[in-house]
């Protein structure tokens, strides 16, 4: 009888452990389900301040002004929209932040943050914050580029199998960007940045073509021409002086 009671006790304990395990698994699945909520791309764009298309080149970690550990991912810009061009002065290293990272030997893991591979080409939805640009909705803001039949499409990194986010033709996406931001995605152009800075400074003038038409004091050719004319005038004066001196010497000789 004692052995049967012990066996029954063990069975009851196993059943309780199984119930606890199933309950924990159910709760974790529910938590994940509430973490990753599908949002239509139109709504994601509406919540964003800009879109970048770039190539991942590296990352580093730091603390922001609030003391939070963040990861700064850096991208080589290919084109973008919705972002003030003066904020893209360094298109070879455009920074996008997201929470979490490694600081002083401690890893701060934030659920839902994306991963990037070296040289990976992506499209990101970003928001402008006081500390720089942040991903709009963590991993949901990342889209990978794929091709099919010589056409490029976007694929959500977070919902790779979702029927509405797993294949978004790039041409359609670009039109959605125009509808949202009122401008097409375009490559970085430092000339436009300089022009924009100049206009914001009241047209102070930085280049000859686009800034008030002001001309420099002299061009190299004009300077050389002026020097040549000056040298020729000096030579003429020297000849005249020598001629006068020579004539005087001749008169003195004749008088003697």
Backbone torsions as a table, in degrees:
resi	resn	phi	psi	omega
1	UNK	NA	-40.1	179.1
2	UNK	-62.4	-40.6	179.9
3	UNK	-64.7	-39.9	179.4
4	UNK	-64.8	-39.1	178.9
5	UNK	-64.7	-40.7	179.1
6	UNK	-64.5	-41.5	178.4
7	UNK	-63.0	-42.9	178.7
8	UNK	-63.0	-38.2	178.6
9	UNK	-64.6	-42.5	178.3
10	UNK	-63.6	-42.1	179.7
11	UNK	-62.9	-42.5	178.6
12	UNK	-61.8	-39.5	178.7
13	UNK	-65.3	-41.7	178.8
14	UNK	-62.9	-41.7	179.9
15	UNK	-63.2	-42.4	179.4
16	UNK	-63.4	-41.9	178.8
17	UNK	-63.3	-40.4	177.8
18	UNK	-63.4	-40.9	179.5
19	UNK	-64.2	-41.7	178.6
20	UNK	-63.4	-41.3	179.4
21	UNK	-63.5	-44.0	179.0
22	UNK	-63.5	-40.9	179.7
23	UNK	-64.4	-42.7	179.3
24	UNK	-63.9	-41.2	178.9
25	UNK	-64.1	-39.9	179.0
26	UNK	-64.3	-42.9	179.7
27	UNK	-64.4	-42.0	-179.4
28	UNK	-64.8	-39.4	177.5
29	UNK	-64.6	-40.8	179.0
30	UNK	-64.7	-38.2	178.4
31	UNK	-63.8	-44.5	178.2
32	UNK	-63.0	-37.9	-179.0
33	UNK	-64.6	-37.1	179.2
34	UNK	-77.5	-21.3	179.0
35	UNK	-73.6	-45.4	-177.7
36	UNK	-101.2	93.2	178.2
37	UNK	-105.4	125.5	-179.6
38	UNK	-65.4	133.5	173.3
39	UNK	-124.9	134.1	176.3
40	UNK	-59.0	149.8	-177.8
41	UNK	-60.3	-36.3	178.6
42	UNK	-59.5	-40.7	179.5
43	UNK	-70.3	-38.2	177.1
44	UNK	-61.1	-42.7	178.3
45	UNK	-65.2	-38.3	-179.7
46	UNK	-63.6	-33.6	-179.9
47	UNK	-82.4	-5.2	-176.0
48	UNK	-100.9	155.1	175.6
49	UNK	-98.3	-12.1	-179.1
50	UNK	-173.4	170.5	179.4
51	UNK	-132.9	135.5	174.7
52	UNK	-124.2	146.4	173.9
53	UNK	-121.5	114.3	-174.1
54	UNK	-154.0	-178.2	-177.5
55	UNK	-118.8	125.5	-176.5
56	UNK	-69.6	130.1	-178.4
57	UNK	-121.3	-11.1	178.9
58	UNK	159.3	179.2	-179.5
59	UNK	-154.2	160.0	171.3
60	UNK	-147.4	175.2	-174.8
61	UNK	-122.2	151.3	178.1
62	UNK	-161.7	173.6	172.1
63	UNK	-104.5	137.1	179.2
64	UNK	-85.7	-174.0	-176.3
65	UNK	-65.0	-17.9	178.8
66	UNK	-96.1	3.9	178.9
67	UNK	83.8	8.0	-179.0
68	UNK	-86.0	142.3	176.0
69	UNK	-78.8	126.9	179.9
70	UNK	-132.1	157.0	174.2
71	UNK	-102.0	132.7	175.8
72	UNK	-108.4	106.3	177.1
73	UNK	-90.2	138.5	-176.3
74	UNK	-116.2	138.4	-174.7
75	UNK	-131.8	146.6	169.3
76	UNK	-87.8	114.2	-175.2
77	UNK	-69.0	134.2	172.2
78	UNK	-101.4	-51.8	169.9
79	UNK	-157.9	168.4	-176.4
80	UNK	-161.9	171.7	178.5
81	UNK	-155.5	153.1	176.6
82	UNK	82.8	-7.0	-176.1
83	UNK	-107.1	134.4	176.1
84	UNK	-59.0	129.5	-175.5
85	UNK	-64.7	-23.1	176.2
86	UNK	-70.3	-15.2	176.2
87	UNK	-88.8	-0.5	179.3
88	UNK	-121.6	43.8	-177.8
89	UNK	-68.7	-22.3	179.1
90	UNK	-120.1	79.2	-175.8
91	UNK	-67.5	-14.0	178.7
92	UNK	-82.9	-6.9	179.8
93	UNK	-153.9	68.5	-179.9
94	UNK	-84.6	126.4	-172.5
95	UNK	-97.1	135.5	174.1
96	UNK	-130.8	129.1	-176.0
97	UNK	-102.5	153.3	168.9
98	UNK	-153.0	154.7	-172.7
99	UNK	-69.2	154.6	178.6
100	UNK	94.9	170.2	180.0
101	UNK	144.2	-161.8	-178.9
102	UNK	-121.5	128.4	-177.1
103	UNK	-142.2	122.0	179.2
104	UNK	52.3	45.7	175.6
105	UNK	81.1	-1.1	-179.4
106	UNK	-111.7	132.5	178.7
107	UNK	-94.7	126.0	177.9
108	UNK	-106.5	99.0	-176.1
109	UNK	-90.3	126.2	176.5
110	UNK	-113.8	122.8	-176.9
111	UNK	-65.5	130.1	176.0
112	UNK	100.4	-3.0	178.3
113	UNK	-76.5	148.2	-176.2
114	UNK	-81.9	167.0	172.0
115	UNK	-119.2	147.4	-179.4
116	UNK	-128.1	140.6	175.9
117	UNK	-99.2	149.4	180.0
118	UNK	-59.3	127.7	-179.5
119	UNK	80.3	1.8	-178.4
120	UNK	-67.7	133.9	179.0
121	UNK	-97.4	123.8	-173.2
122	UNK	-138.6	165.1	168.4
123	UNK	-117.4	130.4	-177.4
124	UNK	-123.9	142.2	171.8
125	UNK	-98.9	127.9	-172.8
126	UNK	-129.7	157.7	173.5
127	UNK	-122.2	144.8	179.9
128	UNK	-91.1	120.7	-179.6
129	UNK	-117.9	177.3	-179.3
130	UNK	-64.9	-28.2	-179.3
131	UNK	-95.8	8.6	-178.4
132	UNK	121.7	-157.9	-178.4
133	UNK	-92.5	134.5	178.7
134	UNK	-119.1	152.9	172.9
135	UNK	-63.8	138.0	-174.7
136	UNK	-62.7	-50.4	-178.9
137	UNK	-135.9	54.0	179.5
138	UNK	50.8	-126.2	-174.9
139	UNK	-65.5	-21.5	179.3
140	UNK	-67.8	-20.0	-177.8
141	UNK	-80.4	-5.9	-177.0
142	UNK	-99.1	130.5	175.8
143	UNK	-128.6	132.1	178.8
144	UNK	-93.7	151.7	179.8
145	UNK	-98.3	132.0	177.8
146	UNK	-132.2	168.4	179.1
147	UNK	-134.0	148.1	176.8
148	UNK	-150.9	125.5	-179.5
149	UNK	52.9	44.3	177.1
150	UNK	65.6	17.7	175.9
151	UNK	-117.9	144.2	-178.2
152	UNK	-97.9	138.0	174.8
153	UNK	-136.4	161.4	178.8
154	UNK	-100.2	145.2	179.5
155	UNK	-131.9	125.6	-179.5
156	UNK	-63.5	130.6	178.0
157	UNK	-72.8	-26.1	-178.4
158	UNK	-90.3	-34.3	179.0
159	UNK	-121.9	66.9	-174.8
160	UNK	-66.6	-17.6	-178.2
161	UNK	-113.1	7.3	-179.8
162	UNK	-72.4	134.8	-175.6
163	UNK	-61.7	-25.3	-178.1
164	UNK	-101.8	-8.2	-178.1
165	UNK	-123.5	-2.6	-177.0
166	UNK	-87.5	-16.9	178.4
167	UNK	-151.8	98.8	177.7
168	UNK	-117.9	111.3	-177.9
169	UNK	-59.8	135.7	-173.8
170	UNK	-61.6	-37.2	178.4
171	UNK	-61.2	-42.4	178.6
172	UNK	-66.3	-40.5	179.1
173	UNK	-61.8	-42.0	179.3
174	UNK	-61.3	-37.3	177.7
175	UNK	-67.8	-37.3	176.7
176	UNK	-63.4	-36.3	177.9
177	UNK	-64.9	-42.7	177.8
178	UNK	-61.9	-43.5	179.4
179	UNK	-62.4	-34.7	-177.1
180	UNK	-81.5	-46.4	-171.4
181	UNK	-105.5	-7.3	178.5
182	UNK	74.8	15.2	178.5
183	UNK	-153.3	151.7	179.3
184	UNK	-81.1	163.0	172.1
185	UNK	-70.4	130.6	-176.9
186	UNK	-141.6	153.7	-178.9
187	UNK	-70.4	156.4	177.1
188	UNK	-64.5	139.0	-178.5
189	UNK	-136.8	106.6	-176.2
190	UNK	-65.3	-28.0	177.3
191	UNK	-62.0	-40.8	178.2
192	UNK	-67.0	-35.4	178.5
193	UNK	-63.3	-45.4	179.0
194	UNK	-61.5	-42.2	179.6
195	UNK	-63.5	-40.3	-179.9
196	UNK	-67.1	-40.4	177.6
197	UNK	-63.6	-41.0	-178.8
198	UNK	-64.6	-41.9	178.8
199	UNK	-64.0	-38.4	179.1
200	UNK	-68.0	-22.9	178.1
201	UNK	-92.3	11.2	176.6
202	UNK	84.5	23.7	177.0
203	UNK	72.8	40.4	-178.5
204	UNK	-62.3	-26.3	177.0
205	UNK	95.3	117.1	177.1
206	UNK	-128.4	-25.5	178.2
207	UNK	-130.7	159.7	-177.5
208	UNK	-72.1	-38.1	-171.9
209	UNK	-75.9	-41.2	-168.2
210	UNK	-112.2	3.8	-171.4
211	UNK	-131.7	71.6	170.9
212	UNK	83.6	-4.4	177.1
213	UNK	67.8	20.9	-180.0
214	UNK	-73.5	139.8	-177.2
215	UNK	-105.0	150.1	176.3
216	UNK	-68.1	163.8	-177.5
217	UNK	-58.3	-38.9	177.6
218	UNK	-160.6	145.8	175.1
219	UNK	-88.0	163.2	178.4
220	UNK	-55.4	-40.0	-178.8
221	UNK	-65.9	-41.4	179.5
222	UNK	-64.8	-37.9	179.6
223	UNK	-64.5	-43.7	178.8
224	UNK	-64.1	-39.4	179.4
225	UNK	-64.2	-40.9	178.8
226	UNK	-64.5	-40.3	177.8
227	UNK	-62.8	-40.5	-179.0
228	UNK	-64.3	-41.5	178.8
229	UNK	-64.9	-39.2	178.3
230	UNK	-63.3	-40.8	179.4
231	UNK	-65.6	-39.1	-179.1
232	UNK	-66.5	-37.2	177.6
233	UNK	-65.0	-41.6	178.4
234	UNK	-61.3	-40.1	179.0
235	UNK	-63.6	-41.2	179.3
236	UNK	-62.5	-43.8	177.3
237	UNK	-61.2	-39.8	179.8
238	UNK	-63.7	-41.0	179.3
239	UNK	-63.8	-43.2	179.5
240	UNK	-62.3	-43.3	179.6
241	UNK	-62.3	-44.3	179.4
242	UNK	-64.1	-37.9	179.7
243	UNK	-63.7	-42.7	179.3
244	UNK	-63.7	-45.3	179.1
245	UNK	-62.7	-40.1	179.8
246	UNK	-65.4	-40.7	178.7
247	UNK	-64.2	-40.7	178.6
248	UNK	-62.5	-39.8	179.3
249	UNK	-64.8	-36.9	179.9
250	UNK	-65.4	-41.4	179.5
251	UNK	-63.2	-42.0	179.7
252	UNK	-63.0	-40.6	179.9
253	UNK	-64.0	-43.2	-178.9
254	UNK	-64.1	-37.9	-179.8
255	UNK	-65.7	-36.9	177.0
256	UNK	-66.9	NA	NA
